[in-house]
């Protein structure tokens, strides 16, 4: 079964029981905003030394890449991975790479190539 936009939060939120409630009345309607808030919480957990709590979250991000419809696959990359790469508090976001599944790592490398100027678009890289 293909994962659709409407299913994303139902998959992601149970992996992070400590995530604060999404206060926006449009939660679920604005998936990229939701992803940014969720990734801020993921970063907080990682910086607090609670990275072991993130295994299920990153497994779902992997599922979004592998099982998602085109919108969901793009959300997994641009909404979730790119949000995690942009968090200045992490210093070096590459510390998260060991938590990523294989497809997520390919897209992570694609984002790096795009932002470094070595690729004109975001594509998965081996």
C-alpha positions in Angstrom: 0.0 0.0 0.0 1.3 3.5 -0.9 1.6 6.0 1.9 -0.4 9.2 1.2 -0.1 12.7 2.6 -3.0 12.2 4.9 -1.3 9.2 6.5 2.0 10.8 7.3 1.3 12.3 10.8 -0.5 9.1 11.8 2.8 7.2 11.1 5.3 9.8 12.4 3.7 11.0 15.7 3.5 7.6 17.4 7.3 7.3 17.0 7.8 10.4 19.1 5.6 10.1 22.2 7.3 13.1 23.8 6.5 15.4 20.8 4.5 18.5 22.0 1.0 18.6 20.6 0.8 20.3 17.2 -1.0 23.4 18.2 -1.8 24.7 14.8 -5.4 24.2 13.8 -4.1 23.2 10.4 -2.0 20.3 11.7 -2.0 17.7 9.0 -3.1 20.3 6.4 0.4 21.9 6.2 2.8 18.9 6.1 5.9 20.9 5.6 5.1 23.1 8.7 4.4 19.9 10.7 7.7 18.4 9.5 9.6 21.5 10.6 8.1 21.4 14.1 8.7 17.6 14.4 12.3 18.0 13.3 12.9 20.7 15.9 11.8 18.2 18.5 13.9 15.4 17.0 16.9 17.7 17.2 16.1 18.6 20.8 16.0 14.9 21.7 19.3 14.2 19.9 21.0 17.1 21.6 19.7 15.9 25.0 21.5 12.6 24.4 18.2 10.8 23.7 19.1 9.7 20.1 18.2 6.1 21.0 14.6 7.3 21.1 14.7 8.2 17.4 15.1 4.8 15.8 11.4 4.4 15.1 11.1 8.0 13.8 13.9 7.4 11.3 12.4 4.1 10.3 9.2 5.9 9.4 11.1 8.5 7.4 12.7 5.6 5.5 9.2 4.2 4.9 8.1 7.5 3.5 10.9 7.4 1.0 10.3 3.9 0.0 6.5 3.5 0.3 5.2 7.0 -0.2 3.4 8.5 -3.2 5.5 11.2 -5.0 4.3 14.0 -2.7 5.2 11.9 0.4 8.6 11.0 -1.0 9.4 14.7 -1.6 8.1 15.6 1.9 10.4 13.0 3.4 13.4 14.6 1.7 12.6 18.3 1.7 10.3 18.4 4.7 12.1 16.1 7.1 15.7 15.5 5.9 16.3 19.1 4.8 14.8 20.4 8.0 17.2 18.3 10.0 20.2 19.5 7.9 19.2 23.1 8.5 19.3 23.0 12.3 22.2 25.1 13.3 22.1 23.8 16.9 23.4 20.4 15.6 26.6 21.9 14.5 27.3 19.1 12.0 24.1 17.5 11.0 26.1 14.6 9.6 25.9 13.1 13.1 22.4 12.0 12.2 23.5 9.9 9.2 24.0 6.7 11.2 20.3 6.9 12.1 19.1 7.0 8.5 18.0 4.0 6.4 19.6 3.3 3.1 17.1 5.2 0.9 17.1 8.2 3.3 20.9 8.3 3.1 20.8 8.4 -0.6 18.5 11.4 -0.5 20.6 13.0 2.3 23.6 12.8 0.0 21.5 14.3 -2.8 20.6 17.2 -0.6 24.3 17.7 0.2 25.2 17.7 -3.4 22.5 20.2 -4.3 23.4 22.6 -1.6 27.1 22.3 -2.4 26.4 23.2 -6.0 27.6 19.8 -7.4 24.1 18.8 -8.5 21.6 21.1 -10.2 18.7 19.2 -8.6 18.0 17.0 -5.6 18.4 13.4 -6.7 19.3 10.4 -4.6 23.0 9.6 -4.7 24.8 6.3 -3.9 
